Amino acid sequence: MPLLAVTFVLLRAGKTAHNKQDAILANYLIGSLPEKQISLPLHSLLGIYRTIKDYHMPKMKTHSSAKKRFKRTGSGKIKRYQAKTSHMMRNKSKKAKLRLRDSTVVHEHNEDRVKRMLCM
């Protein structure tokens, strides 16, 4: 279907293709039928137009709990705090509590997953 025919079809629906890319996409969605053979109802033409104009890539959203738990170091590694520090501390030795106080780096097997959650 030529580009002019696509523009005509969209005009019949009360909408116009604003640029060549929209017209090409409409041509792909409608198919390569000649103009005379197109007998689509008005609501489907408007749906095609909305698909053309309103389509955009979804936003990359940061995992909200991950952004509170992980930080990036200067070298690009991911830093995390250690578990088992919230309760039952009197049962742990002084040395164990001292070691748990420090942060550590996320293991390389989990690093890709955490980076994906943080949109890095």
C-alpha positions in Angstrom: 0.0 0.0 0.0 1.5 3.4 -0.9 2.0 6.0 1.7 -0.7 8.2 0.3 -3.3 5.5 0.7 -2.3 5.1 4.4 -2.7 8.8 4.9 -6.1 8.6 3.3 -7.2 5.7 5.5 -6.1 7.6 8.6 -7.8 10.8 7.4 -11.1 8.8 7.0 -10.8 8.0 10.7 -10.3 11.6 11.5 -6.5 11.3 12.1 -3.5 12.0 10.0 -0.1 10.4 9.9 2.3 13.2 11.0 5.4 11.8 9.4 6.7 9.2 7.1 7.6 6.8 9.9 4.0 6.8 11.2 2.7 6.1 7.7 5.1 3.2 7.3 4.1 1.7 10.6 0.4 2.1 9.7 1.1 0.4 6.4 2.7 -2.5 8.3 -0.2 -2.7 10.8 -3.0 -2.5 8.1 -1.1 -4.8 5.7 -0.2 -4.3 2.1 -3.7 -4.4 0.7 -4.8 -2.0 -2.0 -6.9 0.9 -0.8 -10.1 -0.4 -2.3 -9.9 -3.7 -0.4 -9.6 -2.1 3.1 -12.9 -2.4 4.9 -11.9 -1.8 8.5 -14.4 -0.3 11.0 -13.7 3.2 12.3 -12.8 2.0 15.8 -10.1 -0.3 14.5 -8.5 2.5 12.4 -8.5 4.7 15.5 -6.9 1.8 17.4 -4.2 1.5 14.8 -3.6 5.3 15.0 -3.3 5.1 18.8 -0.9 2.3 18.5 1.2 4.3 16.2 1.2 7.6 18.2 1.1 6.3 21.8 3.6 3.5 21.6 6.8 4.1 23.6 9.2 1.9 25.4 8.3 1.2 29.0 10.3 3.1 31.7 13.1 1.3 33.5 12.0 1.4 37.1 14.4 1.0 40.0 13.5 -1.7 42.5 12.6 0.5 45.5 13.8 -1.9 48.2 17.1 -2.5 46.3 18.0 1.2 46.2 17.8 1.3 50.0 20.0 -1.8 50.4 22.8 -1.5 47.8 25.3 1.2 46.9 27.8 1.4 44.1 31.5 1.7 45.0 34.0 3.9 43.1 35.3 0.9 41.1 31.8 0.0 40.0 31.2 -3.0 42.4 28.0 -3.2 44.4 28.3 -2.9 48.2 25.8 -4.4 50.7 25.4 -4.7 54.4 25.5 -8.0 56.2 22.6 -10.0 57.5 22.1 -11.4 61.1 22.5 -8.1 62.9 19.0 -7.2 63.9 18.4 -9.4 66.9 19.9 -12.1 69.2 23.1 -10.1 69.4 23.9 -11.3 72.9 24.4 -14.8 71.7 27.1 -13.7 69.2 30.7 -13.2 70.2 32.3 -9.8 70.2 34.4 -10.8 67.2 31.4 -12.0 65.2 29.5 -8.7 65.9 32.6 -6.7 64.9 32.8 -8.6 61.6 29.1 -8.2 60.9 29.4 -4.4 61.3 31.3 -3.9 58.1 29.8 -3.9 54.6 30.9 -6.3 52.0 30.7 -6.6 48.2 27.9 -8.5 46.4 29.1 -11.9 45.1 29.8 -11.9 41.3 27.0 -14.5 40.7 24.4 -12.0 42.1 25.9 -8.8 40.8 24.1 -8.9 37.4 20.8 -9.4 39.1 21.3 -6.5 41.6 22.5 -4.2 38.8 19.3 -5.0 36.8 17.2 -4.1 39.9 19.1 -0.8 40.2 18.8 -0.1 36.4 22.6 0.1 36.0 
